[in-house]
């Protein structure tokens, strides 16, 4: 089977989608699309292991790291990959071919993950926790390169109407692997870090395999855009973009409100902790994440190509609804002690988050062209890094009153996201 025939089976291709592309770029769409699906799937597979919401907290517990360090995992993982992006834009713009930036970012993530594996095998306590946090910071900074480069390469090599499906199919493949990993963790059980050391080492290899695949993409070398005439720094240009571009500013606001699906799962896991289960308990949550990716990837990929705006609205509303129903069930003693309740709720939140991630990635790629896309992605992610710290701080402070208080706040955030999302214009191919 040729690349073109396989791609046609996997991706719906609207008629005339490649008319605006150069002939050689249009000819390479199937090859490039398949390579991006595989490379992103390999990256997402590694992400299931280097997961600051499930696997790494469990690893810290097994290594005896202080609880105070556990609270730094999600902020370092998420904000570390977002905050530096606007500052990276001038450097990224000096590269006519952006795929090598993705390759470099993947190499950095592979090395950082390998360092985590070595640390978990050789250290314990505070020393292990600090070393893993340092490796996670390197991991996140490397991920910033991937985030910037992947949107550019996707926009340059894949036409509108197919980009959401590329993201969705990669998510499906990673879901299959996550289910396998989760089942393996559940069967192994135990409370020591040995199985997680092996998983981290294997995850490092997924990024190596991903960069090899991605390096084979045939990306058109576009002309470098001239430097901004105003001579301002990246910070002033970022502020100006947010101030002057109303549509982009609304997108950043909506994306902030969509944090309901990203920040709520750790609180569900915290509420489940009293039910224990050791490493086997972790397996149930990893399987739930994998099932969400498997179900949601293809479905939401096609939905995003029709209307990424509506998918973002749906995701915010669904996440809030799940949280409020969950809080209602917790008021019933007979249901509160049902062990499967927590993985099921985690599955539903992971499913909505899958839709949200595919939708926002597709929306920002479809919203702009060329280096304007690079700037949109970078400024949006840097702004999100700041806002994520704010939202995380508020939810963490509310969590002092109990995880339920934090979940109420996040549910209200999602409701506001539904309202704000309705003000966004349509940018997808319908």
C-alpha positions in Angstrom: 0.0 0.0 0.0 1.4 3.4 -1.0 1.6 6.4 1.4 -1.0 8.2 -0.6 -3.6 5.3 -0.4 -3.0 4.8 3.3 -3.3 8.5 4.0 -6.6 8.6 2.0 -8.0 5.8 4.1 -7.0 7.6 7.4 -7.8 11.2 6.5 -10.7 12.8 4.8 -9.4 15.1 2.2 -11.8 17.9 1.1 -11.9 18.5 -2.6 -9.6 21.3 -3.7 -7.8 21.4 -0.3 -4.3 21.5 -1.8 -5.1 24.0 -4.6 -3.3 26.9 -2.8 -0.2 24.8 -2.2 2.9 24.5 -4.5 2.7 21.4 -6.6 5.6 19.7 -4.9 4.2 20.5 -1.4 0.8 19.1 -2.4 2.4 16.0 -3.7 4.2 15.4 -0.4 1.0 15.8 1.8 0.4 12.1 2.3 4.1 11.3 3.2 4.3 14.3 5.5 1.0 13.7 7.1 1.8 10.1 8.0 5.2 11.0 9.4 3.6 13.7 11.6 1.0 11.2 12.8 3.6 8.7 13.8 6.0 11.2 15.3 3.3 12.9 17.4 2.0 9.5 18.5 5.5 8.6 19.7 5.7 11.9 21.6 2.3 11.4 23.1 3.2 7.9 24.2 6.2 9.2 26.1 3.9 11.9 27.6 1.7 9.1 29.1 4.8 8.1 31.2 6.2 11.5 32.0 2.9 12.6 33.4 2.9 15.2 36.1 -0.6 14.4 37.1 -0.4 10.7 37.6 2.8 8.8 37.1 5.4 11.3 38.5 3.4 11.8 41.8 3.3 8.1 42.2 7.0 7.9 41.5 7.7 10.6 44.1 5.7 8.6 46.7 7.7 5.4 45.9 11.0 7.2 46.2 10.0 8.9 49.5 10.3 12.5 48.1 8.7 15.2 50.3 5.1 16.1 49.6 6.0 19.8 49.1 8.0 18.8 45.9 4.9 17.0 44.5 3.1 20.3 44.3 5.7 21.7 41.9 5.3 18.9 39.3 2.4 20.3 37.3 3.5 24.0 37.4 7.0 23.1 36.2 5.7 20.7 33.5 3.0 22.9 32.1 4.3 26.5 32.6 7.9 25.6 31.8 7.0 24.6 28.3 4.8 27.7 27.7 6.5 30.7 29.4 9.6 31.0 27.2 7.9 30.7 23.8 7.4 34.4 23.1 11.0 35.0 23.8 12.0 32.2 21.4 10.1 33.6 18.4 12.9 35.9 17.0 15.3 32.9 17.1 12.7 30.6 15.5 12.0 33.0 12.7 15.7 32.9 11.7 15.2 29.3 10.5 13.7 28.7 7.1 13.1 25.0 7.9 11.5 24.5 11.2 11.4 20.7 11.5 15.0 20.6 12.9 13.7 22.6 15.9 11.2 19.8 16.6 14.0 17.3 16.3 16.2 19.3 18.8 13.3 19.6 21.2 12.7 15.8 21.1 16.4 15.1 21.7 16.2 17.3 24.8 13.1 15.5 26.1 14.8 12.1 25.5 17.8 13.1 27.5 15.7 14.6 30.4 13.6 11.5 30.6 16.6 9.3 30.7 18.0 11.4 33.5 14.7 10.8 35.4 15.1 7.0 34.9 18.7 7.1 36.2 17.7 9.2 39.2 14.8 6.9 40.1 17.2 3.9 40.0 19.9 5.4 42.1 18.5 7.9 44.5 15.7 8.4 47.0 14.1 11.1 49.2 14.7 14.8 48.7 17.7 14.3 46.5 15.7 12.2 44.0 12.8 14.7 44.1 15.0 17.7 43.4 16.9 15.9 40.6 13.7 14.8 38.9 12.3 18.3 39.1 15.5 19.7 37.5 15.2 17.1 34.7 11.5 18.0 34.3 12.4 21.7 33.9 14.8 20.7 31.0 12.1 18.5 29.6 9.6 21.4 29.6 12.0 23.9 28.0 12.7 21.4 25.2 9.0 20.9 24.8 8.6 24.6 24.1 10.6 24.1 20.9 8.3 21.2 19.8 5.2 23.3 20.5 6.4 26.2 18.3 7.9 24.1 15.5 5.1 21.5 15.2 2.4 24.2 14.5 4.6 25.8 11.8 5.4 22.5 10.1 1.8 21.3 10.2 0.6 24.6 8.7 3.2 24.5 5.9 2.8 20.9 4.9 -0.9 20.0 5.6 -3.9 22.0 4.2 -6.9 23.2 6.1 -9.5 20.5 6.7 -6.9 17.8 7.5 -4.9 19.3 10.4 -7.3 18.3 13.1 -7.4 14.7 11.8 -3.6 14.6 12.0 -3.7 15.6 15.7 -6.6 13.2 16.3 -5.0 10.1 14.7 -1.8 10.7 16.7 -3.9 10.9 19.9 -5.6 7.6 19.0 -2.2 5.8 18.5 -0.9 7.1 21.8 -4.1 5.9 23.5 -3.5 2.3 22.4 0.0 2.4 23.9 -1.3 4.1 27.1 -3.9 1.3 27.6 -1.2 -1.3 27.2 1.1 0.5 29.7 -1.7 1.0 32.2 -2.7 -2.6 32.1 0.9 -3.6 32.6 1.2 -1.3 35.6 -1.9 -2.7 37.1 -0.8 -6.3 36.7 2.7 -5.6 38.1 1.3 -3.8 41.2 3.7 -3.2 44.1 4.9 0.0 45.7 8.5 0.2 44.6 9.8 2.4 41.7 11.4 -0.5 39.7 8.6 -0.8 37.0 8.5 3.0 36.6 12.3 3.1 36.0 11.8 0.7 33.1 8.9 2.8 31.8 10.9 6.0 31.9 13.8 4.4 30.0 11.4 3.1 27.4 9.7 6.6 27.2 13.1 8.2 26.4 13.4 5.9 23.4 10.0 7.0 22.1 11.4 10.5 21.6 14.5 9.2 19.9 12.2 7.2 17.5 10.0 10.2 17.0 12.8 12.6 16.0 14.1 10.0 13.5 10.6 9.9 11.9 10.1 13.6 11.9 13.4 14.3 10.3 12.1 12.7 7.1 9.4 15.3 6.6 9.8 17.3 3.4 9.1 20.8 4.6 9.2 23.7 2.1 11.9 26.2 3.0 10.0 29.5 3.1 11.6 32.9 2.8 12.6 34.5 6.1 10.2 37.3 7.1 11.8 40.7 7.7 12.4 41.8 11.3 9.6 44.0 12.8 10.1 47.6 11.7 9.3 49.0 15.2 12.5 47.4 16.6 10.7 46.6 19.8 11.6 43.6 21.9 9.6 40.3 22.1 7.8 41.4 25.3 6.5 44.7 23.8 5.4 43.0 20.6 3.6 40.3 22.6 1.7 42.9 24.6 0.9 44.8 21.4 -0.5 41.7 19.7 -2.8 41.0 22.7 -3.9 44.6 22.8 -4.5 45.1 19.1 -5.8 41.7 17.9 -9.2 41.3 19.4 -9.8 37.8 18.0 -6.5 36.5 19.3 -7.1 38.1 22.7 -10.5 36.3 22.9 -8.8 33.0 22.0 -6.3 33.4 24.8 -9.1 34.2 27.2 -11.1 31.1 26.1 -8.1 28.9 26.3 -7.5 30.1 29.9 -11.0 29.1 30.8 -10.5 25.7 29.2 -8.0 24.9 32.0 -11.0 23.3 33.7 -10.2 20.0 31.9 -6.4 20.2 32.6 -6.4 21.2 36.3 -9.2 19.1 37.6 -7.9 15.5 37.2 -5.2 15.8 40.0 -7.9 16.7 42.5 -9.9 13.6 41.4 -6.7 11.5 42.0 -6.2 13.1 45.4 -9.8 12.1 46.4 -9.1 8.6 45.2 -5.8 8.3 47.1 -7.6 7.0 50.3 -8.7 4.0 48.3 -5.0 3.0 47.8 -4.1 0.1 45.6 -0.4 1.0 45.2 1.0 0.9 41.7 -2.0 -1.0 40.6 -4.2 2.0 41.5 -2.1 4.2 39.2 -2.7 1.7 36.4 -6.4 2.4 36.4 -5.9 6.1 35.8 -3.3 5.5 33.0 -5.7 3.1 31.3 -8.5 5.7 31.6 -6.3 8.3 29.9 -5.5 5.8 27.1 -9.1 5.0 26.6 -9.9 8.7 26.3 -7.3 9.2 23.7 -8.4 6.1 21.8 -12.0 7.1 21.7 -11.6 10.8 21.4 -8.6 11.2 19.0 -10.3 10.4 15.7 -13.7 11.6 16.6 -12.5 15.0 17.9 -9.9 15.3 15.0 -12.7 15.3 12.4 -14.9 17.5 14.6 -12.1 20.1 14.9 -11.7 20.3 11.1 -15.4 21.1 10.9 -15.5 23.6 13.8 -12.7 23.8 16.3 -14.6 26.6 17.9 -17.7 24.5 18.7 -15.4 21.7 20.0 -13.8 24.1 22.5 -17.2 25.2 23.7 -18.4 21.6 24.1 -15.2 20.6 25.9 -15.6 23.4 28.5 -19.3 22.6 29.1 -18.8 18.9 29.3 -15.9 19.1 31.8 -17.9 21.4 34.1 -20.9 19.1 33.9 -18.8 16.0 34.8 -17.2 17.8 37.8 -20.6 19.0 39.2 -22.1 15.5 38.8 -19.1 14.0 40.5 -19.4 16.4 43.4 -23.0 15.6 43.7 -22.2 11.8 43.8 -19.6 12.4 46.6 -22.5 13.6 48.8 -23.9 10.0 48.7 -21.9 7.8 51.1 -22.7 4.5 49.3 -21.4 6.0 46.0 -18.5 7.8 47.5 -16.9 4.5 48.5 -17.2 3.0 45.1 -13.6 2.5 44.0 -14.4 2.7 40.2 -16.0 6.1 40.6 -12.7 7.9 40.5 -11.2 6.3 37.4 -14.5 6.7 35.6 -14.6 10.4 36.4 -10.9 10.7 35.4 -11.8 9.0 32.1 -14.6 11.5 31.3 -12.4 14.4 32.2 -9.6 13.0 30.1 -12.0 12.6 27.2 -13.1 16.2 27.4 -9.5 17.3 27.6 -8.6 15.3 24.5 -11.3 17.3 22.6 -10.1 20.6 24.1 -6.4 19.9 23.2 -7.2 18.9 19.6 -9.6 21.9 19.2 -7.3 24.6 20.5 -4.3 23.3 18.5 -6.4 23.2 15.3 -7.9 26.6 15.9 -4.6 28.5 16.4 -3.1 26.8 13.3 -6.2 27.7 11.1 -6.4 31.3 12.5 -3.2 32.6 10.9 -0.6 32.1 8.2 3.2 32.0 8.0 5.2 33.6 10.7 2.0 35.2 12.1 1.1 31.7 13.1 4.5 31.3 15.0 3.8 34.5 16.8 0.2 33.5 17.7 1.3 30.1 19.1 4.2 31.6 21.1 2.4 34.5 22.6 -0.7 32.4 23.4 1.5 29.8 25.1 3.5 32.4 27.1 0.3 34.1 28.2 -1.1 30.7 29.1 2.0 29.9 31.2 1.4 33.0 33.3 -2.3 32.4 33.6 -1.8 28.8 34.4 0.3 29.7 37.3 -2.4 32.1 38.5 -5.3 29.6 38.0 -3.1 26.9 39.6 -2.3 29.0 42.6 -6.0 29.9 43.1 -7.2 26.3 42.8 -4.3 25.1 45.1 -5.2 27.7 47.7 -8.9 26.6 47.5 -7.7 23.0 47.9 -6.7 23.9 51.4 -10.4 23.8 52.1 -10.5 20.4 50.4 -10.3 19.2 46.8 -14.0 19.7 46.4 -13.6 23.5 46.8 -11.0 23.6 44.0 -13.3 21.5 41.8 -16.2 23.9 42.2 -13.9 26.8 41.2 -12.7 24.9 38.1 -16.3 24.0 37.1 -17.3 27.7 37.2 -14.2 28.4 35.1 -15.5 26.0 32.5 -19.0 27.6 32.5 -17.4 30.9 31.8 -15.4 29.2 28.9 -18.7 28.2 27.3 -19.9 31.8 27.3 -16.6 33.3 26.1 -16.2 30.6 23.4 -19.4 31.7 21.7 -17.8 35.1 20.9 -15.0 33.5 18.8 -15.3 33.5 15.0 -15.2 30.4 12.9 -11.8 29.7 11.3 -12.0 26.0 10.3 -13.0 24.5 7.0 -16.6 23.4 7.3 
